[in-house]
Amino acid sequence: MPVNILMPALSPTMTEGTLSRWLKATGDAIAAGDVIAEIETDKATMEVEAVDEGKLGEIRVAAGTEGVPVNTIIAVMLSDGESDTDIAKPDAIPVLKVPSAVASGAHPSPAAAPVVASAIAAVMPSAATRPVAPAPAATPANGSRVIASPLARRIASQQGIDLAALKGSGPNGRIVKADLNGQGAQPPASAVEKPTPVAPSAPLAAAGDVRRTLDLLGLAYEAQPNSGVRKTIARRLTEAKQSIPHFYLTVDVDIDALSQLRQQINERGEGHRLSINDFVIRAAALALKQVPAANATWTDAEILLYRTADISVAVATDNGLITPIIKAAETKPVTAISKEMKDLGQRARAGKLKPEEYQGGSFSISNLGMFGIREFAAIINPPQACILAVGAGEARAVVRNGQLAVATMMTCTLSVDHRAVDGAVGAEYHAAFKKLMEDPLGLLL
């Protein structure tokens, strides 16, 4: 009997995703373990694996479709001996059920990361069983059908590009965004607004209608649609700033000894070259072991104290900010942290992180020192209670033993959730972190 393949939930909080591409075409044979599609969330791209063998009988959601709700039927798989005539209405086809890959309160292992394509352990709501129709196809003058992704169609429409004149590089000649590069002679017509000078007596628009206000003021601008990543970041940061009572603690750290130690290790040429941020991660984790009350999360019923220092490290990507996690960083030497961070950073920028590699964490670090930022305060990443903002190391005049001297100083600001961590606890943590950074031999033990 034909079996529905559903839009999988890649994480406990996922409600929808983008079906970026199909790796199998209608009629292709499928073996257990075959990767049949790629799904994009607001943070990463994941592969969808089949758990049964058969044939891909029908694709119901086209590649490139955005906002596909979890549990929507995206395709139908046929068993041996079945044909297209056996495909019935969506509600007449059974859905295989298997244990959920992410149980409530459990931490999935990396081995469990591939998504099971043909089985989701939940019954679909009736609204989700309706197949998602592919985006309408463009039709050139000769009547043949042009196959293009929804994003490519939108860009082509904005830039006045004739899709029928292009050759697609995607599956089955599908036109994708990359095929449009350089094709548009003009910027999107709907994106660049012509200024309309405002008369002195013209009233301003309502507060929520920003574009209308800008038009009335005669300001030229370009409208760039918000990506799913940007919307998620905006929502989470707004919630954090509105609901979490932040307070801030700042210390200046002398990193001369640490810089010398790092240089000596790197000159030995053994393994990866260490960065200052690798030592910061190690010091932050060890300080949490010394001051466990800072490794916490607030809930209305209780304060949750984490048993390990899982350090979320902010990484900037083309799609927005993401925070891969060095788990149990207090148990790992600096060299291991360095190798793991380089791997996580590369895969984060490529959008290839698994959900368990960026969801969770007990404490965050945001380092803008490489951009020359001297000092800043970061917004807490809920449900965590603390985030450490690290500035650039720079030569400054300091007083040592009553004498003026020059030292390499780095300003670090701790943003703290006052509900979970008191001021004294935050100050104790910062003191522990500063001592570890200024006596770096302890970071190698």
C-alpha positions in Angstrom: 0.0 0.0 0.0 1.4 3.5 -0.8 3.0 5.3 2.1 3.0 9.1 2.7 6.3 10.8 3.2 5.8 13.8 5.6 7.6 17.1 6.2 9.8 16.1 9.2 10.3 18.0 12.4 14.1 18.6 12.6 13.9 19.9 16.1 11.3 20.1 18.9 10.5 23.7 18.1 10.3 23.4 14.3 6.8 24.2 12.9 7.7 24.6 9.2 10.6 24.5 6.8 11.7 24.9 3.2 11.9 21.8 0.9 15.1 23.0 -0.8 15.6 20.2 -3.3 14.7 16.6 -4.2 17.6 14.1 -4.7 15.2 11.5 -6.1 12.8 12.0 -9.0 9.3 10.5 -9.5 9.8 6.8 -10.5 13.2 6.4 -9.0 13.9 3.3 -6.9 14.5 4.0 -3.2 16.5 1.8 -0.8 16.5 2.1 3.0 19.0 4.8 4.0 18.9 6.7 0.7 18.9 10.4 1.0 15.8 11.6 -0.9 15.6 15.3 -0.1 17.1 18.3 1.7 15.1 20.4 4.1 16.1 23.9 5.3 15.1 25.4 8.6 16.0 28.9 9.8 19.4 27.6 10.9 20.6 24.6 8.9 20.0 22.2 6.0 19.3 18.6 6.8 19.2 15.5 4.7 16.0 13.3 4.7 16.6 9.6 4.7 14.2 6.8 3.7 13.6 3.9 6.1 11.9 1.6 3.6 12.6 0.5 0.1 10.2 1.2 -2.8 9.7 3.7 -5.6 9.0 7.4 -5.4 5.5 7.5 -6.8 4.5 11.1 -6.5 6.1 14.4 -5.4 3.5 16.7 -3.9 5.7 19.6 -2.7 8.0 21.1 -5.3 11.6 21.8 -4.6 12.2 25.3 -3.4 8.8 25.6 -1.7 9.0 27.7 1.5 6.9 27.6 4.7 5.9 23.9 4.4 4.2 22.9 7.8 5.6 20.0 9.7 3.6 16.7 8.9 2.5 18.0 5.5 2.6 15.2 2.9 5.5 16.0 0.6 5.6 12.8 -1.4 4.2 9.3 -1.8 6.3 6.1 -1.9 5.1 3.0 -3.6 6.0 -0.6 -2.6 7.0 -3.4 -5.0 4.2 -4.2 -7.4 2.3 -0.9 -7.0 1.8 1.7 -9.6 0.6 5.3 -9.9 -3.0 4.1 -10.1 -2.7 2.8 -6.5 -2.1 6.4 -5.2 -5.3 7.5 -3.4 -6.3 10.6 -1.7 -4.0 11.8 1.1 -6.2 10.6 3.9 -6.5 7.1 2.4 -2.8 6.5 2.5 -1.3 5.2 5.8 1.6 6.9 7.5 4.3 4.7 9.0 5.0 5.5 12.7 8.4 5.2 14.4 9.8 6.6 17.7 10.5 10.3 17.5 14.1 11.1 17.0 14.0 13.8 19.6 12.2 12.8 22.8 10.9 15.4 25.2 13.8 16.5 27.5 16.3 14.3 25.8 19.5 15.3 24.0 19.7 13.5 20.7 23.1 12.0 19.7 24.8 13.0 16.5 24.2 9.5 15.2 20.4 10.2 15.4 20.7 13.3 13.3 19.5 12.0 9.9 15.8 12.6 9.6 13.5 9.7 9.0 11.6 10.5 5.9 8.7 8.1 5.8 7.8 8.1 9.4 6.7 10.7 11.9 5.2 9.5 15.2 2.2 11.8 15.2 -1.1 11.8 13.4 -1.4 14.7 10.9 -4.0 17.3 11.6 -6.6 17.4 8.8 -5.4 20.8 7.6 -1.8 19.4 7.2 -2.9 16.5 5.0 -3.7 18.8 2.1 -0.9 18.6 -0.5 1.0 21.8 -1.0 0.7 22.8 -4.7 3.9 23.6 -6.5 4.5 27.2 -7.5 3.0 28.1 -10.9 5.3 27.6 -13.8 6.2 30.2 -16.3 5.2 29.4 -19.9 7.2 30.9 -22.8 5.7 31.8 -26.1 6.3 28.4 -27.7 4.1 26.8 -25.0 6.8 24.7 -23.3 6.9 24.8 -19.5 9.7 26.6 -17.7 10.8 24.9 -14.4 12.1 27.3 -11.8 12.3 27.6 -8.0 9.9 30.0 -6.3 12.8 32.2 -5.2 14.1 32.3 -8.8 10.6 33.3 -10.0 10.3 36.0 -7.4 13.7 37.5 -8.3 13.0 37.2 -12.0 9.6 39.0 -11.6 11.3 41.8 -9.6 14.2 42.3 -12.1 12.2 41.7 -15.3 14.2 38.6 -16.3 12.7 36.3 -18.9 13.0 32.8 -17.4 12.3 31.2 -20.8 15.6 32.6 -22.1 17.7 30.9 -19.4 19.1 27.4 -19.0 18.7 26.0 -15.5 21.5 24.3 -13.6 19.2 22.5 -11.1 17.7 19.0 -11.2 15.9 18.4 -14.5 17.0 21.8 -15.8 15.3 23.6 -13.0 16.2 27.3 -12.9 17.6 28.4 -9.5 18.7 31.6 -8.0 22.3 31.2 -9.1 21.2 31.0 -12.8 19.9 34.6 -12.5 23.2 36.2 -11.4 24.0 39.1 -13.6 20.8 38.7 -15.7 18.9 41.7 -14.3 19.9 45.0 -15.8 18.0 47.0 -13.2 17.5 46.5 -9.4 14.1 45.1 -8.4 11.4 47.5 -9.3 9.5 46.8 -6.1 12.6 47.1 -4.0 13.9 50.6 -4.9 11.4 53.2 -4.1 11.3 56.5 -5.9 11.3 59.4 -3.4 8.1 61.4 -3.3 8.7 64.8 -1.8 6.3 65.6 1.0 4.3 68.8 1.2 4.8 70.8 4.4 1.2 70.1 5.3 1.1 66.4 4.5 0.4 64.2 7.6 2.8 61.5 8.6 1.6 57.9 8.3 0.6 55.7 11.2 3.5 54.6 13.5 3.4 51.0 12.2 3.5 52.0 8.5 7.2 52.7 8.2 7.3 52.5 4.5 4.5 54.9 4.1 6.2 57.3 6.4 9.4 57.1 4.5 7.5 57.7 1.2 5.8 60.8 2.7 9.2 62.1 3.8 10.6 61.6 0.3 13.4 59.2 1.5 14.9 56.8 -1.0 15.4 53.2 0.2 15.8 49.6 -0.9 13.4 47.0 0.6 15.2 43.7 1.4 12.9 40.9 2.4 13.5 39.4 5.8 14.8 35.8 5.7 13.5 33.2 8.1 16.8 33.4 10.1 16.5 37.2 10.4 12.9 36.9 11.6 13.9 34.3 14.2 16.7 36.4 15.5 14.5 39.5 15.7 11.8 37.6 17.6 14.1 36.0 20.1 16.1 39.1 20.8 12.9 41.2 21.2 11.6 38.6 23.7 14.9 38.5 25.5 15.2 42.2 25.9 11.6 42.7 26.9 11.3 39.8 29.3 14.7 39.3 30.9 16.0 41.9 33.4 19.5 42.4 32.2 22.4 43.8 34.2 26.0 44.1 33.1 29.4 43.6 34.7 32.6 44.6 33.0 36.2 43.7 33.7 39.5 44.5 31.9 41.7 41.4 31.4 45.5 41.5 31.0 46.2 39.0 28.3 50.0 39.6 27.8 50.9 36.3 29.5 48.2 34.4 27.6 49.4 35.9 24.3 52.9 34.8 25.0 51.8 31.3 25.9 49.7 31.1 22.8 52.6 32.2 20.6 54.9 29.6 22.2 52.4 26.8 21.5 51.7 27.9 17.9 55.4 28.1 17.2 55.9 24.5 18.1 53.8 23.6 15.0 51.9 20.8 16.6 48.3 20.5 15.4 46.0 23.5 15.0 47.0 27.0 15.6 45.2 28.3 18.7 43.3 31.5 18.9 42.6 33.8 21.8 38.9 32.8 21.5 39.9 29.1 22.2 41.3 30.2 25.5 38.3 32.4 26.2 36.0 29.3 25.7 38.1 27.2 28.0 38.3 29.9 30.7 34.6 30.6 30.6 33.8 26.9 31.1 36.3 26.4 34.0 34.9 29.6 35.6 31.4 28.0 35.5 32.7 24.9 37.3 34.2 27.2 40.0 31.0 29.3 40.2 28.2 26.8 39.3 25.5 29.2 40.4 26.2 31.2 37.2 25.5 28.2 35.0 21.8 28.4 35.3 18.4 29.0 33.7 15.4 30.7 35.3 11.8 29.2 35.3 8.9 30.5 37.3 8.9 27.3 39.4 12.6 26.8 39.9 16.2 27.6 38.9 17.8 25.0 36.7 21.6 24.5 37.4 23.4 22.8 34.5 25.8 20.0 35.3 28.2 20.7 32.4 29.5 23.9 30.8 28.0 23.7 27.3 29.4 26.9 25.7 27.4 28.5 22.8 29.7 30.5 20.6 28.2 33.2 18.3 29.2 32.7 14.7 28.2 35.2 11.9 27.0 33.6 8.7 25.6 35.0 5.4 22.1 33.9 6.7 22.5 35.5 10.1 23.8 34.6 13.6 24.1 31.0 14.8 25.5 29.6 18.0 27.2 26.2 17.7 28.0 24.6 21.0 31.2 23.2 22.6 29.6 20.7 24.9 31.2 20.0 28.3 33.9 22.4 27.4 35.3 22.2 31.0 36.4 18.6 30.2 38.3 19.4 27.0 41.8 20.8 26.5 42.3 24.0 24.6 43.6 22.0 21.5 40.4 19.9 21.4 38.3 23.0 21.8 40.2 24.7 18.9 39.7 21.8 16.5 36.0 21.4 17.4 35.3 25.1 17.1 37.0 25.3 13.6 34.9 22.4 12.4 31.6 23.8 13.9 32.4 27.3 12.5 33.0 26.0 9.0 29.8 23.9 8.9 27.8 26.8 10.5 28.8 29.1 7.6 27.9 26.3 5.2 24.5 25.8 6.8 25.4 22.1 7.6 25.0 22.0 11.4 22.8 19.4 13.0 20.0 20.8 15.3 21.7 19.3 18.4 24.9 21.2 17.5 23.3 24.7 17.8 20.2 24.2 20.0 20.7 24.2 23.8 23.9 25.3 25.5 24.1 26.7 29.0 26.3 29.9 28.5 27.1 32.0 25.5 30.1 33.9 24.2 30.1 36.7 21.6 33.5 37.9 20.5 33.8 41.0 18.3 37.4 41.6 19.0 38.4 40.6 15.5 36.4 43.6 14.2 38.3 46.0 16.4 35.4 46.5 18.8 36.8 47.6 22.2 33.7 47.0 24.3 30.1 46.1 24.0 27.2 44.4 25.8 25.4 41.4 24.3 21.8 40.4 24.6 21.2 37.2 26.6 20.4 34.1 24.5 17.3 32.6 26.3 16.8 30.4 28.2 20.4 30.9 29.3 21.2 33.3 32.1 24.5 34.8 30.9 26.4 35.8 27.8 30.0 37.1 27.7 30.8 39.9 25.3 34.6 39.9 24.4 36.3 42.9 22.9 39.6 43.4 21.1 42.9 43.1 22.9 44.8 46.4 22.7 47.8 48.1 24.2 46.7 50.4 27.0 48.4 52.4 29.7 48.1 50.7 33.1 49.4 51.3 36.6 51.5 48.5 38.1 53.0 48.8 41.5 52.5 52.5 41.4 54.3 52.8 38.0 52.9 53.6 34.6 53.2 50.7 32.2 51.8 49.4 28.9 49.8 46.1 28.8 47.6 44.3 26.3 44.1 44.6 27.8 40.9 43.0 26.7 37.5 44.3 28.0 34.9 41.6 28.7 31.3 42.4 29.6 29.0 39.8 31.2 25.2 40.3 30.6 23.3 38.6 33.3 19.7 37.5 33.9 19.0 39.0 37.4 16.2 36.5 38.0 18.6 33.5 38.0 21.9 35.1 38.9 22.5 37.7 41.6 24.9 40.5 41.3 27.4 38.9 43.7 27.3 35.6 41.9 28.0 37.4 38.6 30.9 39.3 40.1 32.3 36.1 41.6 32.1 34.5 38.1 33.8 37.4 36.4 36.6 37.4 39.0 37.2 33.7 38.4 37.2 34.2 34.6 39.7 37.1 34.9 42.0 35.1 37.1 42.0 32.1 34.7 42.8 34.4 31.7 45.6 36.2 33.5 47.2 33.0 34.8 46.9 30.9 31.6 48.9 27.9 32.6 45.8 26.8 34.6 43.9 26.6 31.3 46.3 23.9 30.0 45.8 21.6 33.0 
